[in-house]
Amino acid sequence: MSKTISIQKLKKQENLMGYLFASPWLLGLIVLGAFPILASFYISFTTYDMIAAPRFIGFENYRILFTNDDLFWKSLGNTLYHVAIAIPLGIIVGVSLALLLNNKIKGMGVYRTLFYLPNVVSIVAMSLLWLWLFQPNFGLINEVLAPIYKLLDMEPLRWHQAESTSKITLIIMGLWTAGGSMVIYLAQMQDIPTSLYESAEMDGANWIKKTYYITLPLMTPSIFFNFIMSIIGGFQVFTIAYIMTNGGPSRSTYYYAYYMFDKMMADQAMGMASAMAWILLVIVLVLTMGALRLNKYVVYLGEEG
């Protein structure tokens, strides 16, 4: 009996020490995470300019956004367009890079490092670099494409300066960081048993068939993971549009996060900005939950799955 009591006492002491060591993180979560989240939920039902005290107005902010704010729908449409194109392209490029770099040749580690390197570059520096590359008059991209323009007898593309190509320009720029997802794909690809490939080779399968029937199905867990993360990140695109296009031209790159930023900083409408943040949370949550329901249909989990 005394032994049982001593064990229980020891477990309580261990739990207490665990909470004690975790207390800085828990305190930070409550003060810097939970409290601002709950505060923003309340503020979304108020009119608040960060000077006077918040004044409760109910669902008025939400009503204005949904029924009397064209910029809200414009920014949401721009963001959905970006997400719908950028996510599939990002997955295709990331998987393709992983397939190319999954070879045992001399210097492969250097190539992998070079493709991953853009992910450690500051997004501001990266935006300024691509701003120069996409310059219509003297940018490197148009200089390289000059013979094609001449052959087709067409004017050089204006890229981020034209409404028709501005969103595509930012999507192309985003592909430069595909090396981040490539690392995840490559890690799972190298975890595939070589015996599967050896068996396929004995049956006469070439590289294309091995990739289609073995590599890609066994990579679906990592592809699905990056798909979910891309949905979450895609709706938060802001910096590249802020630096490269300033939301233009004609607000063609005026993304949802950009509009929310302007509501908060330029208009000082914290209530409206908080309402937009919670609408964004619901949109991302619905899309993520919808994607998760597809998990059992698109992700290969082996014989047990």
Order of alpha helices (4+ residues) and beta strands (2+ residues): alpha-alpha-beta-beta-alpha-alpha-alpha-alpha-alpha-alpha-alpha-alpha-alpha-alpha-alpha-alpha-alpha-alpha
